[in-house]
Amino acid sequence: MIVIISCKDKSQETKNKGVQHRNEVQSDKKSADPKPDLVEEKNETLEILLPKEYRDFGKENDVNGLTNKWLDLYQKNGKYYVGKADYTISRGYSECSGDSTRIINSKNMSLLLIGNSRLAQGEIETVKLVKNKIWPKEKLKFGFGHKEYTLRAEGKVLSSEKVHTDNGEELYQNVKDYKLYLSANNSSETLFLEEESFNDTFVELLFIGDIDRDGKPDFIFGANRDYEEERVILYLSSQAKKGKLIKKAAEIAIQFDC
């Protein structure tokens, strides 16, 4: 009996060791699985507004989400800052559409109001813009940190003409299938903006600077698709996927058609 029990215990012990070994193998295999993309995990769903007039749609209005927790990207004495939004909201009426409106009146020279954000406040590093339109087959190069960045445009030009603006005579081109790329030094290009067509409008570069303070440039573009629309897009480098330079973080489009 003693011998039989001893053998049984020894057999059970051997079985348990085998089970334990399999568990260890499974555990090692699990730990070897690729880690989730940390860049994707830290992405924020931002909201942006312009200090403009917004139409009511029933009880809905884009301004309803604006609170005293929002931040303001504004210009002061030639420099740009991120700080607490300082604004008032007034009521209005659109004779064009017959809608009641709400108007954001900012006390700063605001470029964007930013909500649902953990951006640090204070002065931010910026790039002086030498041009604000990048037509097909054109490039815009600029330095930031220790890298040289290039914005390159593609598209089909349907027609070209000279137009008079507040800044003097400028080139205007009717473009379709527009694409805008960004590259740094000799890295591969990131395609980040595409527009199939424009109706008397074009893409305009509004801002380059380190809004999220990661040492890389962020961008704000005006991308009106129609002359009765004001559309602005914010691109942040900190939200870029692996192998990319920037990603669209937020967009706002204001319609003022009749």
C-alpha positions in Angstrom: 0.0 0.0 0.0 2.8 2.3 0.9 4.5 1.7 -2.4 1.3 2.2 -4.4 0.4 5.5 -2.7 3.9 6.8 -3.2 3.9 6.0 -6.9 0.5 7.7 -7.2 1.7 10.8 -5.5 4.8 10.9 -7.7 2.6 10.5 -10.8 0.3 13.3 -9.7 3.3 15.5 -9.0 4.7 14.8 -12.5 1.3 15.7 -14.0 1.1 18.9 -12.0 4.6 19.9 -13.1 3.5 19.3 -16.7 0.4 21.6 -16.2 2.5 24.2 -14.6 5.0 24.1 -17.4 2.2 24.5 -20.0 0.9 27.5 -18.1 4.3 29.0 -18.1 4.6 28.6 -21.9 1.2 30.2 -22.4 2.2 33.0 -20.1 5.4 33.6 -22.0 3.6 33.5 -25.3 1.1 36.1 -24.1 3.8 38.4 -22.9 5.5 38.2 -26.3 2.4 39.6 -28.0 2.9 43.1 -29.5 2.1 46.0 -27.3 -0.7 48.3 -28.2 0.2 51.5 -30.1 0.8 54.0 -27.3 0.5 56.9 -29.8 -3.1 55.7 -30.6 -4.0 55.3 -26.9 -3.1 58.8 -26.0 -5.1 60.4 -28.8 -7.7 62.9 -27.7 -10.9 63.7 -29.4 -10.6 67.4 -29.6 -13.3 70.0 -30.5 -12.6 73.3 -32.1 -14.6 76.5 -32.7 -13.9 79.8 -34.4 -14.9 83.2 -33.0 -17.7 83.5 -35.5 -21.5 83.4 -35.9 -23.2 80.0 -35.8 -26.8 79.2 -36.8 -29.3 77.4 -34.6 -30.7 74.2 -35.9 -33.7 73.7 -33.7 -32.3 73.6 -30.2 -28.8 72.6 -31.5 -25.9 75.0 -32.0 -22.2 74.3 -32.2 -21.7 77.0 -29.6 -23.6 75.0 -27.0 -20.5 72.9 -26.2 -18.3 75.9 -25.4 -17.4 76.2 -21.7 -14.9 78.1 -19.5 -12.7 75.0 -19.6 -11.9 75.6 -23.3 -8.5 77.0 -24.4 -7.7 79.7 -26.8 -4.9 79.7 -29.4 -4.4 83.4 -29.9 -1.9 86.0 -31.2 -0.5 88.9 -29.1 2.3 91.3 -30.1 3.4 89.0 -33.0 3.6 85.9 -30.8 1.2 83.0 -30.3 -0.1 81.6 -27.0 -2.4 78.9 -25.6 -4.4 80.2 -22.7 -7.9 80.2 -21.1 -10.6 81.2 -23.5 -12.0 84.6 -22.7 -15.2 85.3 -24.5 -18.8 86.4 -24.5 -21.8 84.9 -26.4 -24.4 87.1 -28.0 -27.6 86.4 -29.9 -28.1 87.2 -33.5 -30.3 86.5 -36.6 -29.4 85.5 -40.1 -31.6 87.4 -42.6 -30.1 85.2 -45.3 -31.3 81.9 -43.9 -34.0 83.1 -41.5 -32.2 81.3 -38.6 -31.4 82.6 -35.1 -27.7 82.6 -34.4 -25.2 82.6 -31.5 -22.0 84.6 -31.9 -18.7 84.0 -30.1 -17.0 87.3 -29.3 -13.5 86.6 -28.2 -11.5 89.2 -26.2 -8.3 87.9 -27.8 -7.0 87.8 -31.4 -8.1 84.2 -31.5 -7.2 81.7 -34.2 -8.9 78.7 -32.6 -10.9 77.8 -29.5 -10.0 74.3 -28.4 -12.1 72.1 -26.2 -11.6 68.7 -24.5 -7.8 69.3 -24.4 -4.9 68.8 -22.0 -2.7 71.2 -23.9 -0.2 73.1 -21.8 -0.7 76.9 -21.6 1.8 79.5 -22.4 3.8 80.9 -25.4 4.4 78.4 -28.2 7.1 78.1 -30.9 5.9 79.1 -34.3 7.1 79.3 -37.9 6.7 82.6 -39.9 4.7 81.9 -43.0 6.3 83.1 -46.2 3.3 82.0 -48.3 -0.2 80.7 -47.5 -1.1 78.9 -50.6 0.7 75.9 -52.1 -0.5 75.3 -55.6 0.0 72.0 -57.5 3.7 71.3 -58.4 4.8 73.8 -55.7 6.7 73.1 -52.4 7.1 75.0 -49.2 10.2 74.3 -47.1 10.7 75.4 -43.5 13.0 74.5 -40.6 11.7 73.3 -37.2 13.9 71.9 -34.5 16.8 70.3 -36.2 14.8 69.1 -39.3 13.8 70.6 -42.6 10.2 70.0 -43.5 8.6 70.1 -46.9 5.0 70.7 -47.9 4.4 69.5 -51.4 1.2 69.8 -53.5 -0.3 67.8 -56.3 -3.4 68.3 -58.4 -4.8 69.2 -61.8 -5.0 72.9 -62.7 -8.1 73.6 -64.8 -7.4 77.3 -65.2 -5.3 80.2 -63.9 -5.9 83.9 -63.6 -4.7 87.0 -61.7 -7.1 88.4 -59.1 -7.1 91.5 -57.0 -7.2 91.0 -53.2 -6.6 93.2 -50.1 -3.0 92.1 -50.3 -2.7 93.1 -54.0 -2.6 91.1 -57.1 -2.5 87.3 -56.6 -2.5 84.1 -58.6 -5.7 82.1 -58.4 -6.1 78.6 -59.9 -9.1 76.4 -60.4 -7.8 73.0 -59.1 -9.3 69.5 -58.8 -7.9 66.3 -57.2 -5.8 68.3 -54.8 -3.3 66.5 -52.5 -1.0 67.9 -49.9 2.0 65.9 -48.5 4.4 66.5 -45.6 8.0 65.1 -45.3 10.9 65.7 -42.9 14.5 65.5 -44.1 14.7 62.3 -46.2 11.7 60.5 -44.5 8.7 59.2 -46.5 5.9 61.6 -47.3 2.7 61.8 -45.3 -0.4 62.5 -47.4 -2.7 64.4 -45.0 -5.1 66.5 -47.0 -7.2 65.7 -50.1 -9.9 67.7 -51.8 -11.6 66.5 -55.0 -12.8 70.0 -56.1 -13.3 73.6 -55.0 -16.0 76.2 -55.7 -14.2 79.6 -56.0 -12.0 78.7 -53.0 -8.7 77.0 -52.2 -6.7 75.6 -49.3 -4.9 78.2 -47.2 -2.1 77.6 -44.7 -3.0 79.5 -41.5 -0.5 78.4 -38.9 2.6 76.3 -38.2 3.8 75.8 -34.6 4.3 73.4 -31.8 0.8 73.5 -30.2 1.1 70.2 -28.4 4.8 70.8 -27.3 6.3 67.6 -28.6 9.1 69.4 -30.5 7.4 68.8 -33.9 5.3 71.2 -36.0 1.5 71.2 -36.0 -0.7 72.9 -38.6 -3.9 74.8 -39.1 -5.4 75.0 -42.6 -8.3 76.7 -44.0 -9.9 74.3 -46.4 -13.2 75.9 -47.7 -14.8 73.7 -50.3 -17.3 76.3 -51.3 -17.3 80.2 -51.1 -20.3 79.9 -48.7 -18.4 77.8 -46.2 -15.6 78.5 -43.7 -13.8 75.3 -42.8 -10.7 75.0 -40.6 -8.7 71.8 -39.8 -6.3 71.3 -37.0 -3.4 68.7 -37.5 -1.3 67.6 -34.6 2.0 65.6 -34.7 1.4 64.0 -31.3 -1.6 62.1 -32.7 0.2 60.8 -35.8 0.2 57.0 -36.3 3.5 55.2 -36.5 5.5 56.2 -39.6 3.4 59.3 -40.1 4.2 62.9 -39.2 0.7 64.4 -38.5 -2.9 63.5 -38.1 -6.2 65.5 -38.3 -7.2 66.2 -34.7 -10.3 68.3 -35.2 -12.3 70.1 -37.9 -15.0 72.8 -37.9 -17.1 73.9 -40.9 -19.5 76.9 -40.7 -22.1 77.3 -43.5 -23.4 80.7 -44.4 -25.3 79.9 -47.6 -28.8 81.3 -48.2 
